[in-house]
Amino acid sequence: MTAVTTSAERMAMLPADVPRDAVIVVRNMKREYHMGAEVVRALRGVDLTIRRNEYLAIMGPSGSGKSTLMNLIGCLDSPTEGEYWLNGHRVSELGDDELARIRNKEIGFVFQTFNLLPRASALQNVELPLIYGGVGAKDRRKAAADALERVGLADRMTHRPNELSGGQRQRVAIARALVNHPSIILADEPTGNLDSKTSEEILALFDRLQQEGQTIILVTHEHDIAAHAHRQVHLRDGRVEQDVSTPRGS
């Protein structure tokens, strides 16, 4: 039987120069794609450390590598070279099944297009990660209800997506991301389909979640959206061009 390591034991296995509160550690991460005879070097050696409770924005123009980095951080892809630790798990060496388990437990995803099941209620949509995790019906209903209450949708639990506004649908998606108490929330252009007023409401919700202790990584190309984060990492040509604290994070 494989011994189960605690979070503290896993963190102790990190390189000695890494802060003990690091939730993400990326070392010399590279990702290459073969397209016919051409090799596309999407990431060319990225180093990145994200500490617990940070609010970080990843930015960059088209082709900069930000989507590739997001997919690697989100355990949706594996690096060609380099190392990646997530909450003490050395995920750069894991197989597909282990990656899927880590992804479901450690990462809460929020996408631009919400990705909700149209025929399911808000409560049922939020329950999905718990179903994949094998949580019993009673416990997952309570956890999903708690998550919806946390994002201000206690009175919309039985509504289907077509009965909700765009902002409410994104709140359902955020509740689904929160329901497993993940190590990180990974949000990819989360306000891309929302008007400016609703965008500000969603960003205010992210602000509150960060203040409550949640680690948030925001992937965006919009400077006004990234300004809500406390730190900005700018990519260009597959490398980190700039890594700066914003006035909010100073």
Beta strands, then each sheet from edge to edge (+ up, - down):
strand 1: 22-35
strand 2: 38-51
strand 3: 55-59
strand 4: 81-86
strand 5: 89-90
strand 6: 107-111
strand 7: 184-188
strand 8: 215-219
strand 9: 231-236
strand 10: 239-245
sheet 1: 2+ 1- 4+ 5-
sheet 2: 6+ 7+ 8+ 3+ 9+ 10-
end
